[in-house]
Amino acid sequence: MTEPAATETTRAAPAGREMIRLEGVTKRYPGQDAPAVGDLTLSVRDGEIVVLLGPSGCGKTTTLRLINRLIEPTSGRILLDGEDVTRADPDRLRRRIGYVIQQVGLFPHMTIAANVGVIPRTLGWDGGRVRARVDELLDMVGLDPGTYRGRYPKELSGGQQQRVGVARALAADPPAMLMDEPFGALDPVTRERLQDHFLELQARIGKTIVLVTHDLDEALKLGDRIAILGQGARLVQYDTPAAILAEPADGFVAEFVGAGAAMRRLRLVEVGSIGLLPAGEGAPAATVRAGQSLYEALDAMLRAGAETATVLDEDGRPAGAVSWSAIVRQTPEPRP
Ligand SMILES: Nc1ncnc2c1ncn2[C@@H]1O[C@H](COP(=O)(O)OP(=O)(O)OP(=O)(O)O)[C@@H](O)[C@H]1O
């Protein structure tokens, strides 16, 4: 029996035009023998989230900061929407690229509204327009403008400050956004919630995003594509989360994705995308929605002590069933 090819729960990488391109980019810090970034070529398409993933010190942050020229390359070219920005005015460039960092970096003595409005004010927008934009942005990141506009950063939780950081980065509606460990400083529950919110937001605004993390699960969850970097920002593999888990390019990547790659892959495959069995009679012990992942189906089965789970369609009606053995067949061994 042939089953339809499984689809990923993550959004397919948009096939759009190239928005960011690094071309043979090298960065050598003074006094360092090896370059922090050595001859890196990387292309990011319009509207996709690319995650830079790799061990500590491999050059992720340096790569990110080269894109908005907080760090100047030793050699190579960086293109934004086809334009060589290596010689562009850095201030103008940074207005076209939002930047979000782990420590948020809000101005402590300024209200939330003033923080979010920094760039529009530098651009000379009038007061009314800045205010309207600030309220729109706070709303967009899930903070009630009436409640938060006049507060100071220290009066907000870490997660709320992070949302303000994102609002500020989006203020001038830049086509691209750079995010350096944006959820790194948050507790696990807040981090999960903000990641989900971030994906919902991105589904609406479709920015081109380069995000740095050293957390594999974060990379798998957020990335349309993941660039796995080795020392000196050597591009070891650049592919979708599912492809990286299924076919690690070499021993370095295999070790990085580690044991658990097959389990992690289950999170990326939708229940509804594998061939379903007919739904059984009577009340099901375990149920799962078609849009949930095989991981969640397995979890429901384990909790119910059942070997199958009934799959419900959007209206909550049984659409079929998924079995333990069908899930096992969907999970090929990663290549050694
Ligand atoms: N300003 C600097 N001067 C000299 N060397 C630097 C400077 N900044 C970074 N480096 C070196 O460049 C290399 C890459 O650093 P970078 O911060 O880009 O790595 P990273 O992958 O972001 O690391 P982490 O995950 O630990 O933040 C490291 O060896 C680091 O010590």
PDBQT file of the ligand as one rigid body, heavy atoms in Angstrom, charges set to zero:
ROOT
HETATM    1  N1  LIG A 401      34.468  42.336  19.194  1.00  0.00    +0.000 N 
HETATM    2  C1  LIG A 401      35.187  41.220  19.054  1.00  0.00    +0.000 A 
HETATM    3  N2  LIG A 401      36.524  41.247  19.041  1.00  0.00    +0.000 NA
HETATM    4  C2  LIG A 401      37.243  40.115  18.894  1.00  0.00    +0.000 A 
HETATM    5  N3  LIG A 401      36.706  38.901  18.742  1.00  0.00    +0.000 NA
HETATM    6  C3  LIG A 401      35.372  38.803  18.759  1.00  0.00    +0.000 A 
HETATM    7  C4  LIG A 401      34.529  39.952  18.914  1.00  0.00    +0.000 A 
HETATM    8  N4  LIG A 401      33.243  39.538  18.885  1.00  0.00    +0.000 NA
HETATM    9  C5  LIG A 401      33.265  38.210  18.710  1.00  0.00    +0.000 A 
HETATM   10  N5  LIG A 401      34.541  37.748  18.627  1.00  0.00    +0.000 N 
HETATM   11  C6  LIG A 401      34.960  36.358  18.407  1.00  0.00    +0.000 C 
HETATM   12  O1  LIG A 401      34.411  35.919  17.177  1.00  0.00    +0.000 OA
HETATM   13  C7  LIG A 401      33.927  34.580  17.280  1.00  0.00    +0.000 C 
HETATM   14  C8  LIG A 401      32.438  34.542  16.937  1.00  0.00    +0.000 C 
HETATM   15  O2  LIG A 401      31.695  35.219  17.918  1.00  0.00    +0.000 OA
HETATM   16  P1  LIG A 401      30.103  35.388  17.827  1.00  0.00    +0.000 P 
HETATM   17  O3  LIG A 401      29.672  36.209  18.982  1.00  0.00    +0.000 OA
HETATM   18  O4  LIG A 401      29.741  35.845  16.491  1.00  0.00    +0.000 OA
HETATM   19  O5  LIG A 401      29.631  33.887  18.021  1.00  0.00    +0.000 OA
HETATM   20  P2  LIG A 401      28.189  33.277  18.376  1.00  0.00    +0.000 P 
HETATM   21  O6  LIG A 401      28.033  32.082  17.509  1.00  0.00    +0.000 OA
HETATM   22  O7  LIG A 401      27.160  34.323  18.267  1.00  0.00    +0.000 OA
HETATM   23  O8  LIG A 401      28.390  32.822  19.879  1.00  0.00    +0.000 OA
HETATM   24  P3  LIG A 401      27.330  32.663  21.090  1.00  0.00    +0.000 P 
HETATM   25  O9  LIG A 401      26.333  31.625  20.679  1.00  0.00    +0.000 OA
HETATM   26  O10 LIG A 401      28.193  32.213  22.223  1.00  0.00    +0.000 OA
HETATM   27  O11 LIG A 401      26.718  34.020  21.298  1.00  0.00    +0.000 OA
HETATM   28  C9  LIG A 401      34.240  34.123  18.688  1.00  0.00    +0.000 C 
HETATM   29  O12 LIG A 401      35.457  33.418  18.660  1.00  0.00    +0.000 OA
HETATM   30  C10 LIG A 401      34.405  35.432  19.457  1.00  0.00    +0.000 C 
HETATM   31  O13 LIG A 401      35.296  35.259  20.521  1.00  0.00    +0.000 OA
ENDROOT
TORSDOF 0
